[in-house]
Amino acid sequence: MGKNETGFISNLVGLMLSWTRRTEQTKYLIFIILVIGVIIRLVSIPVFVGASHNPVDVYYVDNQSAKLILDLKSPYLQEPVVHGYPYVFVYLPMVAVYYVPFYLLGDIRFGNIVADVLIMFSVYWIAKSINRGAAFFAPLAFALLPLSVLLTSIDATNIMIGTSFLTFSIAALLKKEYSVAAIFLGMALATNQLVALALPVLIYYFWDEHKFSYFLGSILFSAGITLPFFLTDPHDFINDAILFQFERPLQSNGSFSLYSMINAAVGQSVASWLRVALFLIVVLVAIIWLSRKSFFLILSIGGLLLLGAFILPINGFLNYFLPGAAFFCSLVPYVIYSITSKIQKPVS
C-alpha cells in the first residue's frame, strides 16, 4: 500500500473516530444503529418466514409456555404439542415469564427484538468501559450480525433473552453498579443454562473486587424465580431443564459440538466427565488470564461461553454460540482501534 492510500485511510479513520467523540453526535449515531438493527429484524420476519421457511419448533413451544403462565400453570407439568408431536419444555422458567407480554401483543418475536436492543445497548457500554476505539462499532457489529437476525426473526429461538440479561449485567458491573449487575445476573441465570458457563470468571471477579455478597444476592434472586417452578416437580425439572442437554440423542442438525464432530469422524462418543474435564481446563486458563482490566474480563467471558457451548453439549446448535458472539462484538472497537493505530503510524 502506497503512502497516498495509507494517508487517505488514516485521515478517514481519524475523522470518523474524532466525530464519535462528540457526545451529542454519538447519541444520534447509537440511535440510528438501534433503529437499523430493529428494522432489519422486523423486515426479516415477513421476508424470510413463510412458505420457504418457518420458525423452529422452539417458537411454538415458547408460545405455549407463555400461555400456560397466563393460565397460572407450570410449563414443566404440561407437554407442548408442535405439529402433532409432544415436546418437553427444556428451558428455564424466566423464558416463559418474559414472553408473556409479547404473547399478548401477538408475536413473541417482538420480545426477541427487545432483547436484541438491550444487547446492543449493553455491548456499547461494555466497549465504552474498555475505552479503546469508537464504542459505536460494538452495537453496529451486533445489529448487523447475521446469526442474531437468524435466531431472532427467522428461526425465532429464545437464546437472546438470557444473553441480553447477561450482557446488561456485565455492563453494569463494569460501571460499578453492583446491585443492578446482581439483579440482571440473577435473571440471566433463571433464563438460560449457558449463562452458568461464565460463572467461574464472575465468581473470581466479584471475590477479587470484594463484592462477593452481590454475587450471592444474584444467586438468591435467581433461586427466587426458579424455585416455585422447581417445586412443582423437582424430578422433571432437573431432567428436562438441566440433564437433558447432556443426555439427549445426537441430532443431525446438532453438528457444532465436540461430541458430534468426534462421533462423525471416528464413530466414538465422548463421555460427559471428559467433556466437563476439558471445560474445566478452559476455565483454569481463563482465570489465569483474568485481571482487573475490563478487556480480559470480556475476553474470558466470551471465550468461556463459546468454548463451553462447543465442548459440553452432545448437540451443538448455532444458537448456543450467540452469547459468546455478543461479548466478542463488544471487543470489535478494540480490534479496530488496534488496526487503525498501526495504519496511522508514519510509513517509513
SEVEXNU-160107 format. One record per residue (C-alpha): x, y, z. Coordinates in nm, 4 decimals. Layout:
<u->X; v->Y; w->Z>;
...
REM end
This chain:
<u->0.0000; v->0.0000; w->0.0000>;
<u->0.1456; v->0.3390; w->-0.1030>;
<u->0.1855; v->0.6487; w->0.1103>;
<u->-0.1124; v->0.8257; w->-0.0532>;
<u->-0.3514; v->0.5352; w->0.0058>;
<u->-0.2285; v->0.4884; w->0.3628>;
<u->-0.2627; v->0.8587; w->0.4324>;
<u->-0.6186; v->0.8644; w->0.2959>;
<u->-0.7279; v->0.5683; w->0.5116>;
<u->-0.5562; v->0.7196; w->0.8149>;
<u->-0.7307; v->1.0561; w->0.7679>;
<u->-1.0685; v->0.8897; w->0.7079>;
<u->-1.0421; v->0.6730; w->1.0198>;
<u->-0.9173; v->0.9666; w->1.2263>;
<u->-1.2098; v->1.1825; w->1.1129>;
<u->-1.4604; v->0.9078; w->1.1987>;
<u->-1.3136; v->0.8488; w->1.5429>;
<u->-1.2977; v->1.2199; w->1.6276>;
<u->-1.6593; v->1.2667; w->1.5148>;
<u->-1.7802; v->0.9913; w->1.7501>;
<u->-1.6105; v->1.1554; w->2.0488>;
<u->-1.8703; v->1.4309; w->2.0395>;
<u->-2.1333; v->1.3254; w->2.2878>;
<u->-2.4483; v->1.4518; w->2.1148>;
<u->-2.3474; v->1.3173; w->1.7763>;
<u->-2.2610; v->0.9825; w->1.9317>;
<u->-2.6098; v->0.9617; w->2.0848>;
<u->-2.7664; v->1.0155; w->1.7425>;
<u->-2.5358; v->0.7568; w->1.5905>;
<u->-2.6241; v->0.4965; w->1.8535>;
<u->-2.9950; v->0.5697; w->1.7999>;
<u->-2.9538; v->0.5207; w->1.4245>;
<u->-2.7725; v->0.1904; w->1.4804>;
<u->-3.0512; v->0.0671; w->1.7101>;
<u->-3.3147; v->0.1657; w->1.4531>;
<u->-3.1224; v->-0.0144; w->1.1776>;
<u->-3.0958; v->-0.3256; w->1.3930>;
<u->-3.4696; v->-0.3239; w->1.4715>;
<u->-3.5699; v->-0.2622; w->1.1078>;
<u->-3.3510; v->-0.5485; w->0.9837>;
<u->-3.5122; v->-0.7854; w->1.2335>;
<u->-3.8687; v->-0.6666; w->1.1704>;
<u->-3.8318; v->-0.6860; w->0.7923>;
<u->-3.6764; v->-1.0323; w->0.8141>;
<u->-3.9941; v->-1.1786; w->0.9661>;
<u->-4.2222; v->-1.1369; w->0.6612>;
<u->-3.9400; v->-1.1657; w->0.4056>;
<u->-3.7945; v->-1.4977; w->0.5201>;
<u->-4.0720; v->-1.6593; w->0.7229>;
<u->-4.3500; v->-1.8163; w->0.5250>;
<u->-4.3670; v->-2.0738; w->0.2506>;
<u->-3.9882; v->-2.1093; w->0.2288>;
<u->-3.9013; v->-2.1088; w->0.5999>;
<u->-4.0951; v->-2.1411; w->0.9211>;
<u->-3.9767; v->-2.0751; w->1.2774>;
<u->-3.8165; v->-2.3708; w->1.4526>;
<u->-4.0169; v->-2.5791; w->1.6974>;
<u->-3.8818; v->-2.3741; w->1.9902>;
<u->-4.1020; v->-2.0841; w->1.8763>;
<u->-4.4208; v->-2.2861; w->1.9174>;
<u->-4.3084; v->-2.4335; w->2.2498>;
<u->-4.2321; v->-2.0833; w->2.3822>;
<u->-4.5736; v->-1.9597; w->2.2696>;
<u->-4.7473; v->-2.2391; w->2.4569>;
<u->-4.5333; v->-2.1874; w->2.7664>;
<u->-4.6249; v->-1.8173; w->2.7807>;
<u->-4.9940; v->-1.9074; w->2.7560>;
<u->-4.9516; v->-2.1577; w->3.0400>;
<u->-4.8037; v->-1.8839; w->3.2599>;
<u->-5.1085; v->-1.6684; w->3.1844>;
<u->-5.3261; v->-1.9635; w->3.2867>;
<u->-5.1233; v->-1.9898; w->3.6114>;
<u->-4.9873; v->-2.3304; w->3.5105>;
<u->-4.6315; v->-2.4592; w->3.5072>;
<u->-4.4855; v->-2.5348; w->3.1612>;
<u->-4.2951; v->-2.8221; w->3.3218>;
<u->-4.6196; v->-3.0040; w->3.4075>;
<u->-4.7640; v->-2.9784; w->3.0574>;
<u->-4.6462; v->-3.1410; w->2.7359>;
<u->-4.6379; v->-2.8904; w->2.4483>;
<u->-4.7615; v->-3.0302; w->2.1177>;
<u->-4.5969; v->-2.8999; w->1.7993>;
<u->-4.7120; v->-3.0212; w->1.4577>;
<u->-4.8835; v->-3.3115; w->1.6292>;
<u->-4.5769; v->-3.4271; w->1.8242>;
<u->-4.5279; v->-3.3961; w->2.2024>;
<u->-4.2344; v->-3.1858; w->2.3217>;
<u->-4.0654; v->-3.1105; w->2.6529>;
<u->-4.0097; v->-2.7584; w->2.7886>;
<u->-3.6311; v->-2.7738; w->2.8332>;
<u->-3.5752; v->-2.4058; w->2.9162>;
<u->-3.5514; v->-2.2206; w->3.2437>;
<u->-3.8663; v->-2.0513; w->3.3762>;
<u->-3.7754; v->-1.6889; w->3.3044>;
<u->-3.8125; v->-1.7637; w->2.9330>;
<u->-4.1829; v->-1.8356; w->2.9722>;
<u->-4.2347; v->-1.5409; w->3.2100>;
<u->-4.0511; v->-1.2993; w->2.9799>;
<u->-4.2608; v->-1.3899; w->2.6768>;
<u->-4.5984; v->-1.3269; w->2.8438>;
<u->-4.6418; v->-0.9581; w->2.7424>;
<u->-4.5228; v->-1.0292; w->2.3880>;
<u->-4.7601; v->-1.3253; w->2.3588>;
<u->-5.0386; v->-1.0808; w->2.4435>;
<u->-4.9056; v->-0.8455; w->2.1727>;
<u->-4.9498; v->-1.1231; w->1.9183>;
<u->-4.5935; v->-1.2337; w->1.8407>;
<u->-4.3229; v->-1.3358; w->2.0875>;
<u->-4.0578; v->-1.2409; w->1.8299>;
<u->-4.1144; v->-0.8808; w->1.9392>;
<u->-3.9641; v->-0.9952; w->2.2689>;
<u->-3.6613; v->-1.1266; w->2.0829>;
<u->-3.6124; v->-0.7879; w->1.9165>;
<u->-3.6424; v->-0.6059; w->2.2502>;
<u->-3.3760; v->-0.8392; w->2.3895>;
<u->-3.1515; v->-0.7610; w->2.0916>;
<u->-3.1904; v->-0.3877; w->2.1558>;
<u->-3.0829; v->-0.4433; w->2.5164>;
<u->-2.7806; v->-0.6385; w->2.3914>;
<u->-2.6868; v->-0.3529; w->2.1561>;
<u->-2.7068; v->-0.1029; w->2.4422>;
<u->-2.5075; v->-0.3330; w->2.6670>;
<u->-2.2224; v->-0.4085; w->2.4277>;
<u->-2.1918; v->-0.0340; w->2.3635>;
<u->-2.1410; v->0.0376; w->2.7349>;
<u->-1.9074; v->-0.2593; w->2.7693>;
<u->-1.6998; v->-0.1221; w->2.4805>;
<u->-1.7044; v->0.2230; w->2.6454>;
<u->-1.5696; v->0.0677; w->2.9648>;
<u->-1.2835; v->-0.0940; w->2.7756>;
<u->-1.2071; v->0.2582; w->2.6486>;
<u->-1.0251; v->0.1637; w->2.3302>;
<u->-1.1625; v->0.2768; w->1.9955>;
<u->-1.5025; v->0.4071; w->1.8894>;
<u->-1.7556; v->0.2160; w->2.1012>;
<u->-2.0345; v->0.2510; w->1.8440>;
<u->-1.8725; v->-0.0271; w->1.6407>;
<u->-1.9868; v->-0.2771; w->1.9077>;
<u->-2.3653; v->-0.2305; w->1.8702>;
<u->-2.3190; v->-0.1907; w->1.4941>;
<u->-2.1457; v->-0.5304; w->1.4789>;
<u->-2.4321; v->-0.6932; w->1.6696>;
<u->-2.7028; v->-0.5080; w->1.4747>;
<u->-2.5612; v->-0.6498; w->1.1505>;
<u->-2.4698; v->-0.9926; w->1.2899>;
<u->-2.6380; v->-1.2496; w->1.0599>;
<u->-2.6514; v->-1.5098; w->1.3386>;
<u->-2.8531; v->-1.2729; w->1.5566>;
<u->-3.1007; v->-1.1897; w->1.2781>;
<u->-3.1420; v->-1.5613; w->1.2003>;
<u->-3.2072; v->-1.6594; w->1.5615>;
<u->-3.4304; v->-1.3615; w->1.6451>;
<u->-3.6605; v->-1.3247; w->1.3456>;
<u->-3.6277; v->-1.6287; w->1.1206>;
<u->-3.5725; v->-1.9315; w->1.3449>;
<u->-3.7297; v->-1.7453; w->1.6410>;
<u->-3.5288; v->-1.9087; w->1.9192>;
<u->-3.5085; v->-1.7701; w->2.2756>;
<u->-3.1297; v->-1.7599; w->2.3282>;
<u->-3.1099; v->-1.3808; w->2.3069>;
<u->-3.3169; v->-1.3315; w->2.6243>;
<u->-3.0593; v->-1.4729; w->2.8645>;
<u->-2.7855; v->-1.3112; w->2.6551>;
<u->-2.9451; v->-0.9681; w->2.6971>;
<u->-2.9678; v->-1.0042; w->3.0759>;
<u->-2.6082; v->-1.1256; w->3.1000>;
<u->-2.4587; v->-0.8526; w->2.8789>;
<u->-2.6532; v->-0.5851; w->3.0678>;
<u->-2.5313; v->-0.7320; w->3.3968>;
<u->-2.1690; v->-0.7144; w->3.2817>;
<u->-2.2157; v->-0.3602; w->3.1512>;
<u->-2.3479; v->-0.2584; w->3.4944>;
<u->-2.0660; v->-0.4479; w->3.6666>;
<u->-1.8010; v->-0.2560; w->3.4716>;
<u->-1.9704; v->0.0710; w->3.5719>;
<u->-1.9552; v->-0.0416; w->3.9375>;
<u->-2.3352; v->-0.0657; w->3.9596>;
<u->-2.3171; v->-0.3852; w->4.1617>;
<u->-2.6833; v->-0.4045; w->4.2664>;
<u->-2.8066; v->-0.3719; w->3.9077>;
<u->-2.5435; v->-0.6202; w->3.7932>;
<u->-2.6564; v->-0.8732; w->4.0558>;
<u->-3.0257; v->-0.8415; w->3.9652>;
<u->-2.9698; v->-0.8932; w->3.5934>;
<u->-2.7227; v->-1.1754; w->3.6536>;
<u->-2.9896; v->-1.3461; w->3.8622>;
<u->-3.2427; v->-1.3006; w->3.5820>;
<u->-2.9912; v->-1.4374; w->3.3300>;
<u->-2.9259; v->-1.7449; w->3.5445>;
<u->-3.3016; v->-1.8082; w->3.5616>;
<u->-3.3334; v->-1.7737; w->3.1835>;
<u->-3.0635; v->-1.9747; w->3.0126>;
<u->-2.8435; v->-2.2655; w->3.1218>;
<u->-2.5474; v->-2.1440; w->2.9143>;
<u->-2.5127; v->-1.8362; w->3.1368>;
<u->-2.3673; v->-2.0663; w->3.4039>;
<u->-2.0621; v->-2.1163; w->3.1810>;
<u->-1.9475; v->-1.7640; w->3.2716>;
<u->-1.9841; v->-1.8172; w->3.6470>;
<u->-1.6241; v->-1.9243; w->3.7246>;
<u->-1.4877; v->-1.5946; w->3.5927>;
<u->-1.7659; v->-1.3902; w->3.7560>;
<u->-1.7150; v->-1.5599; w->4.0924>;
<u->-1.3449; v->-1.4766; w->4.0746>;
<u->-1.4187; v->-1.1175; w->3.9691>;
<u->-1.6742; v->-1.0482; w->4.2451>;
<u->-1.4411; v->-1.2036; w->4.5010>;
<u->-1.1415; v->-1.0046; w->4.3794>;
<u->-1.3459; v->-0.6830; w->4.3911>;
<u->-1.4594; v->-0.7627; w->4.7488>;
<u->-1.8208; v->-0.7629; w->4.6295>;
<u->-1.8991; v->-1.1301; w->4.6693>;
<u->-2.2151; v->-1.0550; w->4.8668>;
<u->-2.3645; v->-0.9116; w->4.5464>;
<u->-2.2903; v->-1.2361; w->4.3644>;
<u->-2.4636; v->-1.4317; w->4.6418>;
<u->-2.7559; v->-1.1933; w->4.6026>;
<u->-2.7796; v->-1.2778; w->4.2325>;
<u->-2.7915; v->-1.6489; w->4.3181>;
<u->-3.0709; v->-1.5885; w->4.5674>;
<u->-3.2629; v->-1.3752; w->4.3181>;
<u->-3.2301; v->-1.6463; w->4.0531>;
<u->-3.3436; v->-1.9082; w->4.3034>;
<u->-3.6467; v->-1.6964; w->4.3912>;
<u->-3.7557; v->-1.7039; w->4.0262>;
<u->-3.6762; v->-2.0697; w->3.9685>;
<u->-3.7803; v->-2.2337; w->4.2956>;
<u->-4.1623; v->-2.2143; w->4.2531>;
<u->-4.1327; v->-2.3980; w->3.9199>;
<u->-3.8777; v->-2.6444; w->4.0580>;
<u->-4.1025; v->-2.7381; w->4.3489>;
<u->-4.3943; v->-2.8302; w->4.1225>;
<u->-4.1977; v->-3.1350; w->4.0049>;
<u->-3.8270; v->-3.1453; w->4.1011>;
<u->-3.7565; v->-3.4677; w->3.9112>;
<u->-3.8942; v->-3.3487; w->3.5767>;
<u->-3.7400; v->-3.0033; w->3.6213>;
<u->-3.3893; v->-3.1458; w->3.6705>;
<u->-3.4266; v->-3.3951; w->3.3848>;
<u->-3.5825; v->-3.1513; w->3.1372>;
<u->-3.4004; v->-2.8264; w->3.2129>;
<u->-3.0575; v->-2.9491; w->3.3219>;
<u->-2.9684; v->-3.3100; w->3.2376>;
<u->-3.1423; v->-3.3094; w->2.9002>;
<u->-2.8551; v->-3.1268; w->2.7271>;
<u->-2.6125; v->-3.3988; w->2.8369>;
<u->-2.8411; v->-3.6922; w->2.7627>;
<u->-3.0477; v->-3.6006; w->2.4552>;
<u->-2.9756; v->-3.8161; w->2.1480>;
<u->-2.7400; v->-3.6813; w->1.8835>;
<u->-2.9345; v->-3.4937; w->1.6152>;
<u->-2.8435; v->-3.4342; w->1.2509>;
<u->-2.8645; v->-3.0550; w->1.2954>;
<u->-2.6556; v->-3.0541; w->1.6145>;
<u->-2.3202; v->-3.0865; w->1.4434>;
<u->-2.1489; v->-2.7837; w->1.6039>;
<u->-2.0142; v->-2.9641; w->1.9091>;
<u->-1.7028; v->-3.1559; w->2.0044>;
<u->-1.9116; v->-3.4684; w->2.0709>;
<u->-2.0815; v->-3.4523; w->1.7308>;
<u->-1.7598; v->-3.3907; w->1.5374>;
<u->-1.5697; v->-3.6758; w->1.7044>;
<u->-1.8682; v->-3.9054; w->1.6584>;
<u->-1.8878; v->-3.8165; w->1.2882>;
<u->-1.5112; v->-3.8557; w->1.2381>;
<u->-1.4346; v->-4.1792; w->1.4233>;
<u->-1.7719; v->-4.3092; w->1.5391>;
<u->-1.6848; v->-4.2725; w->1.9071>;
<u->-1.8752; v->-4.0898; w->2.1808>;
<u->-1.7178; v->-3.8527; w->2.4329>;
<u->-1.8165; v->-3.9217; w->2.7938>;
<u->-1.9772; v->-3.6428; w->2.9945>;
<u->-1.6994; v->-3.6473; w->3.2566>;
<u->-1.4352; v->-3.5987; w->2.9870>;
<u->-1.6223; v->-3.3023; w->2.8343>;
<u->-1.6578; v->-3.1449; w->3.1790>;
<u->-1.2862; v->-3.2012; w->3.2473>;
<u->-1.1898; v->-3.0331; w->2.9197>;
<u->-1.4090; v->-2.7353; w->3.0041>;
<u->-1.2539; v->-2.7063; w->3.3495>;
<u->-0.9144; v->-2.6754; w->3.1824>;
<u->-1.0531; v->-2.3869; w->2.9760>;
<u->-1.1875; v->-2.2305; w->3.2976>;
<u->-0.8458; v->-2.2556; w->3.4613>;
<u->-0.6795; v->-2.0837; w->3.1652>;
<u->-0.9445; v->-1.8089; w->3.1655>;
<u->-0.8916; v->-1.7365; w->3.5366>;
<u->-0.5135; v->-1.7295; w->3.4915>;
<u->-0.5573; v->-1.4726; w->3.2127>;
<u->-0.8082; v->-1.2708; w->3.4097>;
<u->-0.7026; v->-0.9418; w->3.5632>;
<u->-0.8908; v->-0.6340; w->3.6714>;
<u->-0.8671; v->-0.4962; w->3.3190>;
<u->-1.2087; v->-0.4883; w->3.1509>;
<u->-1.0719; v->-0.6263; w->2.8253>;
<u->-0.9586; v->-0.9535; w->2.9827>;
<u->-1.2854; v->-0.9948; w->3.1722>;
<u->-1.4876; v->-0.9680; w->2.8500>;
<u->-1.2433; v->-1.1876; w->2.6594>;
<u->-1.2636; v->-1.4534; w->2.9335>;
<u->-1.6445; v->-1.4473; w->2.9476>;
<u->-1.6815; v->-1.4595; w->2.5702>;
<u->-1.4267; v->-1.7385; w->2.5439>;
<u->-1.5919; v->-1.9497; w->2.8150>;
<u->-1.9351; v->-1.9065; w->2.6568>;
<u->-1.8131; v->-2.0070; w->2.3106>;
<u->-1.5892; v->-2.2957; w->2.4145>;
<u->-1.8335; v->-2.4244; w->2.6756>;
<u->-2.1111; v->-2.4314; w->2.4143>;
<u->-1.8809; v->-2.6339; w->2.1885>;
<u->-1.7337; v->-2.8740; w->2.4446>;
<u->-2.0141; v->-2.9623; w->2.6873>;
<u->-2.3378; v->-3.0448; w->2.4984>;
<u->-2.3925; v->-3.3571; w->2.2919>;
<u->-2.5646; v->-3.1484; w->2.0266>;
<u->-2.4089; v->-2.8226; w->1.9159>;
<u->-2.6704; v->-2.5875; w->1.7725>;
<u->-2.5915; v->-2.2485; w->1.6206>;
<u->-2.7978; v->-2.0643; w->1.8803>;
<u->-2.5642; v->-2.1852; w->2.1568>;
<u->-2.2936; v->-1.9549; w->2.0212>;
<u->-2.4888; v->-1.6276; w->2.0346>;
<u->-2.3964; v->-1.5348; w->2.3962>;
<u->-2.0248; v->-1.5635; w->2.3254>;
<u->-2.0627; v->-1.3820; w->1.9922>;
<u->-2.2358; v->-1.0902; w->2.1680>;
<u->-1.9416; v->-1.0418; w->2.4031>;
<u->-1.6955; v->-1.0571; w->2.1176>;
<u->-1.8982; v->-0.7858; w->1.9406>;
<u->-1.8116; v->-0.5609; w->2.2347>;
<u->-1.4432; v->-0.6184; w->2.1543>;
<u->-1.4786; v->-0.5070; w->1.7900>;
<u->-1.3913; v->-0.1418; w->1.8727>;
<u->-1.0722; v->-0.2597; w->2.0439>;
<u->-0.9741; v->-0.4617; w->1.7371>;
<u->-1.0476; v->-0.1706; w->1.5028>;
<u->-0.8548; v->0.0643; w->1.7303>;
<u->-0.5545; v->-0.1678; w->1.7224>;
<u->-0.5643; v->-0.1931; w->1.3425>;
<u->-0.6147; v->0.1795; w->1.2816>;
<u->-0.3371; v->0.2656; w->1.5265>;
<u->-0.0976; v->0.0715; w->1.3070>;
<u->-0.2367; v->0.2355; w->0.9905>;
<u->-0.1935; v->0.5822; w->1.1382>;
<u->0.1753; v->0.5265; w->1.2115>;
<u->0.4037; v->0.7090; w->0.9658>;
<u->0.5178; v->0.4924; w->0.6781>;
<u->0.8972; v->0.4785; w->0.6676>;
REM end
